[in-house]
C-alpha cells in the first residue's frame, strides 16, 4: 500500500468514526495578486488586487474608475488570463477598452439590457427591475463557472435607489464562490455595495481637469487628474498575495 493510499484510508476511517475534523486540512494555495497597472497603487497594495476576494472601486462620474478598471483588465488579458465584464448599464465601449490594452478575445462581455418591453411607458419599471435582477444572476453564474482571472461588475451610472437594491444582496455568496481561487472580483459603482464582504475598497475622486487651448477660442480636454484613497484593506488581502 502506497503512502497516498494509506493517507486516504486514514482520512476515510477518521470520517467514519466522526473524527474528520481531527485530520489537518490542506492549506489553501496562495495566488499572486492581480496587478492594476498603476505602479504606485500596486506598490501600496503589495502587488495588486487580492485573489479569491472582493474589491471595490468607488467614485463619481469622471473620477477615473473606468480607466482603472480597464487597466486591471488589460494587465490580466495581456498576461493570458480570461476576464469577465458584467455590464449593468451596457456602457462599455470596446474600442476604448482595446485602446487601453484589453485583449478583447480574452474578455467575456455580459451586456445586461433587461427584458424586452413593448416600447410602452407602463413596461419601463418592470424592465428596470428585471435588469438589476438579471445582472445579479449573471454575476453569480460567472463567479460560479470559475476559470476567470478577473471579474468586473460595472454598476456605474445606476441611481441610488438601484444601488440600495444591490447593497441588499447577499454578497457572501459570490465571495464564497471565488474563495481560495485565482479570481479577483472587482465591483465599480458610485457607492459601496458589498459591505463587510469586500476585502479592499478604493475611493477615487477627481482632482483637476486639464484643458488644452486658449479660453474663448477653443479648448480641448487633455486629461483629468484623479486621486485614489485606500479606504479599506483587510488583512486577508495581504495573506492572499503572500
N, C-alpha and C positions, 0 to 999 in steps of 0.2 A: 504494500500500500504506500503510495507516494505521500509526501508531506502535505500537498494541497488537498489530497483526498482525506487524509487524517484530520486536517483542519476543518473541512466541510462536515465530516462526520461528527466532530466535537460540537460544531455550531448547531447541527440538527438535534443532537442529544440535549444540549442546553435548552433549545427552544421547546422540545417535547416536555421537558421537566419544569418548564416555567422559569428558567433562569437565563432567558435570552438577553436580558439587559446586563447580565454579568459579563458577557463577552464584549471586549472592547470593539467599538465601532470603527470602521475605516475612516481615516482622516480625509475630509473633502479636499479635492485638488484646488490649488491656488492658481488663478489665472492672472496674467499681467493686465494692468488697466487698459482701457480703450483711450488712446490719445485724442486730444481735442484739436491738435494742430496749432494751438496757441502756446508758444514756448513758455511764457511766464505762468500761464494758468496751469499747464501740465506740471511745471516745477512745484507750484503751490499744492497741487492735488497728489503729488507723489507719483506722477506718471500719466494721469488722466482719470477718466471716469471709472468707478468700480464695476467690475463684472459681477453678475448674479445679484444685482441690487437695482433699486430705482433711484434715478437722479432727476432733479427738476431744474429747468431754466425758466426763470420768471422775469417778465419785463413787459413794458408797454410797447405799443407800435413804434417802430423806428428806433428801438433801443439796442439792436444788434443781435437779437435772439436767433433770427433766421440765419444770419451769417455764421453764428457759432454752430448751429445745428448742421448746416451744410459742410462746415469744416470737419465736424466729427464724422459725418457720413463719407466725406472724401478720404479721410485717413483710413477708415475701415475698408471701403471698397477698393482703394488702391493697394491695400495690403492683401487683397484676395478674399476678404470676408464678404459674406452676403448680408445685406442690411434690409430693413423694412421701414417704410414710412407710412404711418396711419394718418391720413389727411382728413381731419374732421370737417374742414370747410372747403375742401377741394381747391386749394390756393397755391399748390406747389407749381413753380414754373420750371419745367425740365431743362430748358436752355440755361437758365441761371444756375441750376444745380450742376449741370455739366461744365459750365464756365468756372464754377467753384472747385472743380476737380472730382466731382462724384462720378463714379463709373456706373452709368445707368444700367448696363447689362447685369450688374450685381445688386440692383435695387428693386425690391418689391414695393410698388406704389399702390396703396389701397385708397381709392378715392371714394369718400363717403358722401354721396349726393342725396341720400334719403330715398324713400319710396316714391314712386311716380304719383303725381296728383293729376287732376283733370284740368289744370290751369284755372282753377276757380278759387277765390279767396277762402271759402269755408274749409278747404282741404289743407291750407297752409299750416295751422297749428299742429295737425297730425303729422305733416311732413317734417316739421322741425323736431318734434318729439321723437319720431322714428329715427331721424338721422343720429341723434345723440345715442339712442339705444343701440343702433346698428354699429356705430363706431366703437362702443364699449364691447360689443360682442366680437367685432373684428379684432380688436386688440387682444382679447382673451384667446381667440383662435390662433393668432400669430404667436403669442408667447408660449402657448401650449405645444405648438408644432415643433419648436426647437430648431437649432441649426443656424440661428442668426447671431452675428457678432454684435450688431447694434439694432435696436428697435426704437423708433421715434414716434411719439404721439404728438402731433401738431394740433393743439387746441387754441391757437392764437386767433384772435378776432371774434371769439364767442362772447356772447353777452354775459353779464354777471349772473343772471338767472340760470343760464345753461351751465356756467362754471360751478354754481352751487349744486346743481344736479350731479356733476362729475365728482364733486367733493363728497357726496353722499355714498358713492360706490365703495365696495369692499376691496380696497387696494391690496389687502393681504393676499388675495387670490392670485393676481399676476406676479406679485413678489415671490410667492412660494413656487410658482411655475418656473421662474428663472433662477431660483436659489441654487447655489453650487454649480452654476452653468457658466459658460463663457459669454453669456448675453448681457449687454448693458442696456437697460430700459431707460429711455430719456423722455421726459414729459416737458412740453413747451406750452406755456399759457401766460396770461396776464396776472394770474393769482396762483397760490399754492393749491395743488389738487390732492396729493396723496397723503398729506398729514404725516403722522408718525411712521408710515410705511416707507417713506423715502429716506435714503441714507445721506444724500447730498442735495443741497439747494444752492443754486447760484442766482443772484439777483442782478439783472442788468439795467442800466439806466443811461439815457442819452446825455452826454456832457456838452457837446458843441457841434453845430452844423457848419461845414466848411463850403463856401461858395467861391467860384472862380469867375472873374469878370469885373466889370465896373457897375456900381449901383446906378440905376436909372437908365442904363444902356442895355446890358444883357448879363444875366447871371446863369451859371451852370452849377449844379450840385456836384461838388468834388468828393465829398465824403462826410461821414458822421463819426465823431469820436464818442466812444462809449466806455463806461466803467463797469467792472464786474466785482461784486461783493460776495464773499463766501458766507452765506447766511447760516448754513448748517452743514456739518460734516461729522457723521457718527464714526465711532472707532471701527465699525465693521468695514468701512470703505478702505481704511489703511490696511487692515488684515487681508482683504481680498486681493490687494495688489502686492502683497509681500512675496 
